[in-house]
Amino acid sequence: MKSLLNRAVARIVDSHRLRCGLIALTIGLVIELFWLGAQPIAVGLFQAPWDKVAHFVTYGGLAMILSLGFGLRRPWWVLGLTLTVALADELFQLRLPGRQPDVLDWLADAAAAASVVLFTTVLMRRIRHRPVPTERR
């Protein structure tokens, strides 16, 4: 099982085409996030505390896709870009009728991004420091 995980991670890290596709997916998701957030249906879509759960899942997913897009490298870039998009999303709500920015929403986004960065960093360190098993003959 461990070697299967190592191979899967190596395939993601080494596949330039897959990483480019994931970065493109991230860009598409951010555009969709802003477009859907500007629709009237977004007003009151999730009630407290479920709105924080929705923020955590959305921005955690965004951070994970971005992290995979960077080949599980550059955790500070992933954190910085995710938090920048989250801040832009909250500030964008200033211009939308019925919507208002919330610091707690941004903190839920930050907690999600930090959790993903911590998870991927620990995962990569464990994989890198794991000795490669030698085949016995």
Backbone bond lengths (Angstrom), bond angles and torsions (degrees), N, CA, C in turn:
res aa  C-N    CA-C-N  psi(-1)  N-CA   C-N-CA  omega(-1)  CA-C   N-CA-C  phi
1 M - - - 1.454 - - 1.523 110.88 -
2 K 1.348 116.30 -40.47 1.457 119.97 -178.70 1.522 111.20 -65.49
3 S 1.332 116.82 -39.41 1.463 118.44 179.42 1.523 110.58 -69.19
4 L 1.317 117.52 -31.57 1.460 120.81 176.03 1.529 109.96 -63.81
5 L 1.327 117.15 -42.88 1.458 121.66 176.65 1.522 110.48 -62.81
6 N 1.323 116.86 -44.53 1.470 120.78 178.40 1.519 110.90 -58.60
7 R 1.324 117.00 -44.33 1.469 120.38 -179.81 1.520 111.36 -65.98
8 A 1.340 117.25 -40.26 1.464 120.35 179.66 1.526 110.91 -64.21
9 V 1.317 116.87 -44.45 1.465 120.89 179.00 1.527 109.86 -65.42
10 A 1.325 117.12 -42.66 1.463 120.34 178.75 1.520 111.04 -61.64
11 R 1.307 117.29 -38.61 1.466 120.79 179.19 1.531 110.64 -64.22
12 I 1.321 117.28 -41.63 1.463 120.68 178.50 1.527 110.19 -66.53
13 V 1.328 116.16 -46.61 1.457 120.72 -176.77 1.527 110.77 -63.92
14 D 1.320 117.66 -37.52 1.455 121.53 -173.98 1.525 114.41 -91.44
15 S 1.308 119.24 -11.27 1.456 121.41 -175.80 1.534 110.69 -90.21
16 H 1.315 115.49 101.73 1.458 120.84 -179.69 1.528 110.71 -63.87
17 R 1.309 117.20 -41.44 1.473 121.28 -179.06 1.525 111.03 -63.40
18 L 1.330 117.21 -43.70 1.463 120.85 178.60 1.524 110.90 -64.14
19 R 1.321 117.15 -43.82 1.463 120.40 -179.84 1.525 111.26 -63.34
20 C 1.332 117.55 -41.10 1.476 120.57 177.37 1.528 110.58 -63.46
21 G 1.322 116.83 -39.99 1.461 120.77 177.40 1.517 111.79 -63.11
22 L 1.324 117.26 -38.94 1.464 121.14 179.25 1.525 111.57 -69.26
23 I 1.326 117.28 -37.11 1.467 120.27 176.19 1.533 109.36 -65.38
24 A 1.343 116.41 -41.98 1.471 120.37 177.05 1.528 110.61 -62.31
25 L 1.325 116.92 -40.66 1.466 121.04 177.01 1.531 110.48 -61.60
26 T 1.319 116.84 -41.33 1.466 121.17 178.14 1.523 110.67 -59.76
27 I 1.328 116.52 -45.56 1.466 120.49 179.76 1.531 109.79 -61.79
28 G 1.328 116.54 -43.76 1.463 120.60 177.85 1.517 112.38 -61.95
29 L 1.321 117.11 -40.92 1.468 120.64 179.08 1.523 111.92 -65.16
30 V 1.324 116.43 -38.47 1.470 119.59 179.28 1.526 110.00 -66.33
31 I 1.324 117.35 -42.65 1.465 120.81 177.20 1.526 110.05 -61.12
32 E 1.320 115.83 -45.68 1.468 120.79 179.50 1.529 111.35 -63.33
33 L 1.320 117.01 -38.62 1.464 121.83 178.89 1.530 110.85 -59.38
34 F 1.324 116.54 -45.80 1.459 120.18 180.00 1.529 111.19 -71.16
35 W 1.319 117.31 -38.53 1.452 120.03 -179.62 1.527 110.80 -65.98
36 L 1.339 116.60 -48.31 1.470 119.76 178.92 1.523 111.62 -65.67
37 G 1.323 116.69 -35.50 1.464 120.21 179.17 1.515 113.30 -65.19
38 A 1.342 116.40 -21.41 1.462 120.67 -179.68 1.528 112.26 -88.61
39 Q 1.312 117.81 -5.41 1.462 121.42 -178.64 1.533 110.35 -81.03
40 P 1.331 117.21 148.46 1.478 119.99 -179.74 1.536 113.66 -58.49
41 I 1.323 116.63 -28.93 1.470 119.08 -179.06 1.528 112.06 -65.01
42 A 1.333 117.52 -21.12 1.466 121.22 -178.14 1.522 112.63 -70.41
43 V 1.324 116.88 -19.54 1.472 120.14 -180.00 1.527 108.53 -69.92
44 G 1.319 116.08 116.92 1.461 120.98 177.78 1.516 114.46 68.06
45 L 1.323 117.59 24.32 1.467 120.99 -178.64 1.527 111.43 -62.14
46 F 1.320 117.07 -43.01 1.466 122.15 177.69 1.517 108.84 -120.40
47 Q 1.316 116.14 131.33 1.459 121.48 177.07 1.527 109.30 -90.65
48 A 1.335 116.07 154.85 1.465 121.11 177.84 1.529 108.79 -62.31
49 P 1.291 119.50 141.73 1.457 130.58 -0.09 1.526 113.17 -89.64
50 W 1.322 117.47 4.48 1.461 120.43 -175.55 1.519 112.85 -67.40
51 D 1.324 117.08 -21.19 1.463 118.77 177.61 1.530 110.76 -66.05
52 K 1.329 116.49 -34.29 1.476 119.72 178.23 1.534 110.51 -70.39
53 V 1.326 115.69 -37.23 1.472 119.95 176.36 1.530 109.57 -63.64
54 A 1.333 116.81 -42.60 1.463 120.99 178.49 1.528 110.49 -62.42
55 H 1.319 117.28 -40.86 1.470 120.75 176.95 1.523 110.54 -63.63
56 F 1.324 116.63 -45.22 1.466 120.59 -178.66 1.528 110.72 -60.72
57 V 1.319 117.04 -46.35 1.467 121.17 -178.67 1.535 110.83 -66.71
58 T 1.325 116.57 -44.40 1.463 120.66 -178.15 1.523 111.56 -63.01
59 Y 1.313 117.07 -51.29 1.456 119.74 -176.21 1.528 112.45 -78.80
60 G 1.326 117.48 -25.21 1.467 119.51 171.35 1.519 110.34 -66.71
61 G 1.321 116.34 -42.42 1.466 120.36 176.72 1.514 111.75 -63.89
62 L 1.323 116.31 -42.30 1.462 120.74 178.08 1.532 110.33 -61.64
63 A 1.316 116.85 -44.31 1.470 120.68 179.26 1.525 111.03 -64.80
64 M 1.331 117.99 -37.72 1.467 120.29 179.82 1.535 110.91 -67.29
65 I 1.319 117.05 -44.59 1.461 119.99 178.75 1.523 110.09 -63.98
66 L 1.315 117.15 -41.33 1.456 121.43 177.82 1.524 111.02 -64.89
67 S 1.322 116.48 -41.00 1.461 121.07 178.21 1.526 111.17 -62.10
68 L 1.322 116.51 -44.19 1.465 120.16 176.59 1.527 110.72 -65.22
69 G 1.324 116.25 -36.07 1.452 120.72 178.03 1.518 112.64 -64.32
70 F 1.315 116.55 -30.69 1.459 120.90 175.80 1.534 111.49 -88.32
71 G 1.325 116.33 11.06 1.461 120.27 178.12 1.511 113.25 68.47
72 L 1.317 116.49 32.12 1.474 123.29 -178.43 1.525 111.46 59.39
73 R 1.303 115.16 27.29 1.465 121.54 175.50 1.527 107.06 -118.33
74 R 1.312 116.22 173.53 1.462 122.81 176.32 1.541 113.50 56.57
75 P 1.323 117.00 56.75 1.468 119.11 -178.86 1.526 112.91 -61.76
76 W 1.335 118.64 -32.05 1.459 120.06 179.75 1.524 111.22 -68.62
77 W 1.335 116.89 -33.38 1.463 120.18 176.04 1.523 109.97 -65.48
78 V 1.321 115.74 -43.52 1.462 120.81 -179.99 1.531 109.71 -60.82
79 L 1.317 116.12 -47.32 1.460 120.27 -179.84 1.530 110.71 -63.26
80 G 1.319 116.74 -47.41 1.462 120.94 -178.59 1.522 113.12 -62.99
81 L 1.330 117.24 -44.93 1.465 120.43 -179.63 1.527 111.45 -67.02
82 T 1.324 116.42 -41.40 1.468 119.60 179.73 1.523 111.01 -64.67
83 L 1.321 117.15 -42.95 1.467 120.14 179.66 1.527 111.65 -68.85
84 T 1.329 116.84 -32.58 1.463 120.07 176.90 1.528 111.01 -66.76
85 V 1.333 116.40 -43.69 1.473 120.00 177.27 1.530 109.56 -63.37
86 A 1.320 117.29 -41.31 1.469 120.58 179.78 1.530 111.17 -63.21
87 L 1.326 116.83 -41.74 1.460 120.41 178.18 1.528 110.52 -65.77
88 A 1.318 116.40 -43.42 1.465 120.21 178.30 1.530 110.78 -61.42
89 D 1.320 116.49 -38.54 1.466 121.04 178.05 1.524 110.67 -62.60
90 E 1.313 116.72 -44.96 1.469 120.08 179.82 1.527 110.88 -66.44
91 L 1.325 118.01 -41.39 1.468 120.65 179.36 1.528 111.33 -68.98
92 F 1.316 117.15 -32.81 1.463 122.12 177.81 1.525 110.63 -61.10
93 Q 1.320 116.27 -30.20 1.462 121.00 -179.08 1.530 112.38 -67.99
94 L 1.330 117.93 -17.28 1.466 120.73 176.47 1.523 111.09 -61.91
95 R 1.332 117.33 -29.23 1.462 122.34 -176.43 1.527 112.91 -92.61
96 L 1.314 117.86 -3.80 1.464 120.50 -173.84 1.523 110.91 -103.39
97 P 1.326 116.83 128.75 1.468 119.00 178.49 1.527 111.80 -65.08
98 G 1.313 115.50 134.08 1.458 120.80 178.73 1.513 114.53 83.92
99 R 1.330 117.19 -5.61 1.469 121.06 179.98 1.520 108.32 -112.26
100 Q 1.313 115.87 151.89 1.459 120.27 177.00 1.522 109.30 -146.66
101 P 1.320 116.85 141.65 1.467 119.51 178.02 1.527 110.46 -69.47
102 D 1.318 115.11 151.45 1.460 120.50 -178.73 1.526 108.20 -140.25
103 V 1.320 116.08 124.45 1.462 121.04 179.10 1.528 110.52 -60.66
104 L 1.324 117.21 -35.69 1.468 120.26 179.79 1.532 111.55 -66.36
105 D 1.336 117.17 -32.27 1.469 119.44 173.84 1.523 109.94 -62.97
106 W 1.337 115.81 -44.97 1.463 119.49 -179.97 1.533 110.47 -64.97
107 L 1.315 117.78 -36.47 1.471 120.36 177.76 1.532 110.92 -66.63
108 A 1.327 117.68 -36.10 1.469 120.14 175.41 1.527 109.90 -65.12
109 D 1.334 116.77 -39.89 1.463 121.21 176.49 1.534 110.41 -62.50
110 A 1.337 115.87 -43.90 1.461 120.97 -179.71 1.527 111.46 -64.48
111 A 1.329 116.64 -40.58 1.468 120.24 178.29 1.525 110.60 -63.38
112 A 1.318 116.89 -39.77 1.464 120.60 178.87 1.514 110.90 -65.65
113 A 1.331 117.01 -47.21 1.469 120.62 -179.48 1.529 110.58 -62.87
114 A 1.323 116.83 -43.23 1.470 120.43 179.75 1.533 111.08 -64.64
115 S 1.317 117.53 -38.11 1.470 121.26 178.34 1.527 110.86 -63.07
116 V 1.325 115.88 -44.15 1.470 119.84 179.64 1.522 110.36 -65.36
117 V 1.327 117.48 -44.62 1.464 120.86 179.77 1.532 110.29 -62.12
118 L 1.309 117.37 -42.84 1.467 120.85 177.90 1.525 110.31 -62.39
119 F 1.314 117.08 -46.53 1.464 121.62 179.99 1.532 111.47 -59.98
120 T 1.328 116.90 -49.33 1.471 119.06 -177.29 1.528 111.87 -68.72
121 T 1.325 117.11 -33.87 1.465 120.22 177.81 1.524 111.00 -66.03
122 V 1.324 116.46 -45.99 1.469 120.42 177.90 1.528 110.35 -63.16
123 L 1.324 116.80 -42.72 1.461 121.10 178.94 1.524 111.07 -59.10
124 M 1.322 117.12 -47.97 1.460 120.26 -178.80 1.521 111.76 -65.72
125 R 1.310 117.92 -38.20 1.475 119.67 178.64 1.525 110.95 -65.67
126 R 1.315 117.19 -39.96 1.465 119.73 178.65 1.521 111.35 -65.69
127 I 1.320 115.86 -40.41 1.466 119.28 -179.04 1.525 110.27 -69.81
128 R 1.312 117.60 -42.19 1.468 120.55 -179.00 1.520 112.53 -65.99
129 H 1.317 117.89 -35.89 1.462 121.41 -176.03 1.524 113.90 -92.91
130 R 1.308 116.59 3.02 1.451 120.03 179.00 1.524 108.26 -83.53
131 P 1.325 117.77 128.31 1.466 118.58 178.85 1.529 110.85 -65.39
132 V 1.313 114.82 142.66 1.458 120.31 178.60 1.513 108.07 -76.78
133 P 1.331 118.01 125.75 1.468 119.35 -179.43 1.519 110.10 -69.01
134 T 1.314 114.50 138.85 1.469 119.75 176.97 1.526 108.56 -96.06
135 E 1.284 114.01 145.00 1.466 118.51 -179.53 1.520 109.33 -79.76
136 R 1.320 115.00 138.51 1.453 120.80 177.63 1.509 108.75 -97.09
137 R 1.298 115.14 139.39 1.465 119.31 179.97 1.500 110.82 -113.99
